Amino acid sequence: MEITIVGTGHKNINATHKTTLEITKEPYLTPTGDCIVGINIDKSMVDFSEEIREKIRSSDKIIVEIIVGDLKETIVGKGHKDLILNHPTDIVIRKSNFICPRTLIINADKSANDLNREIVERLKKGENLIFKIIIL
């Protein structure tokens, strides 16, 4: 099962957070949002069907592909039975096992700080972002 989310970059993206990565429906970004890599996303977890939420919760392997132009970064994490998955604007990937309404996956192998810096530079220029969630 796959979900594709589309958003844009922003001049204030720095992607330096060491434990999280986030995309948001918000149309702006302050310099303090160091985990945010995409804004203006076209859907958030509140838009996911209950079937998709259940598959995420029960999955031991979830792949997120971040695609900017011809570049792609792959992040692997997992779901958890206690994931809430209903935040109206934010989607967060976490290296830790912390769960809140914004958490999509936990125990991820990468955070914002681990992204290919060329992807980050393109996002700083406002390029489009494709955020593909693949639930295995």
Secondary structure as UniProt FT lines:
FT   STRAND          2..8
FT   TURN            11..12
FT   STRAND          20..24
FT   TURN            31..32
FT   TURN            34..35
FT   STRAND          36..39
FT   HELIX           45..47
FT   HELIX           50..58
FT   STRAND          62..68
FT   TURN            69..70
FT   STRAND          71..78
FT   TURN            81..82
FT   STRAND          90..94
FT   TURN            101..102
FT   STRAND          103..106
FT   HELIX           112..114
FT   HELIX           117..124
FT   TURN            125..126
FT   STRAND          128..135
//
